[in-house]
């Protein structure tokens, strides 16, 4: 299944990340430190989003989320980040994703007081994003293949970011529309991964 964010787009991001990764390694910054710093940045951005400052929240979260590419690049340049680095990265991704969508839920339910204007979709995204990641991780631990999906983590963040920018510029329909689209894609991705994992199951 083709993904929403194309391979060339990811290559462009990597092109800008590589020099930064080399510089940070040269001055002694570890990939794990970048992982933690990125998560802290996402948490800060989420606070802005929960308070209704959508543009600032989107900007901070987007800039911080780029460290997800940066720390992996640094680990590869250093010859591998080890098992703990992979565990830390995955754990911090779940924390960051949960914080972002929890902030959106808070903003729509409490700040806007209008859960039907995207609030319920945000809840589906909050749960769905965690399930999407869990299915892949659990499948891998069982020797199954679930590495598919129309909306993986990067795609989900991009869609949410677009909605946040539209909302920040006064287009009230932007964030709810993005959330409903994302909720649908998250559910589809869960089923895609389950079906793919089932097809890869070969009785011993």
C-alpha positions, 0 to 999 in steps of 0.5 A: 500500500502506497503511503501518503508521504512519499519516499522522495519527501522522506529523502528530502528530509533526510538530506537536511538531517544528515549534516545536523546529525554529523555535527551533533555526533562531532560535539558529543551529543548522543542519539538517546539525548536527542530522542529525549529532547525531542519528546520534551519539545513535543510535550511543550508544544502540546501544552500550547496546543491544549491552550488553543495556540494552534500555530505555536503548538504545531510549529513546536511539535513539528520541529521537535518531531523531526528529531525522530529522524535525526536520532535514527540517522545519528545511530546509524552513523555511529554504527547502530544505537543498540537495543536500548536505543530502539526501545527508548525511541519507541517508548518516547514516540508513544509518549509524544503521540499520546501527548499531542492527541491528548492536547487536541482532545482537551482543547476541543472538549474543554477549551472549545466545549464542542466535542462533536466538532472533532473531539470524538475524532480526536479520541479515536485518533488518540486510541487508534494511534497507539493501537496502530503501533502496538499491532506492529510491535506485537506482530514482530515479537510473534514473528509476523509481518505487519509493516504496512499501513496507509497512515503510519506515524509520520503521515498521522503527524503531517495530517494533524499538523495541516489541520493545526495550521488551518485552525491557527489561521482561523479556518475553524473547519481545518482541525476537525476535518483533519481529525476525522480524516485521520480517525478513518485512516487510523482505523483502516491502518489497524485492519491493514496490519492485522490482515497482513499479519494474518497472511504472514502467519505460517503454522510450524 
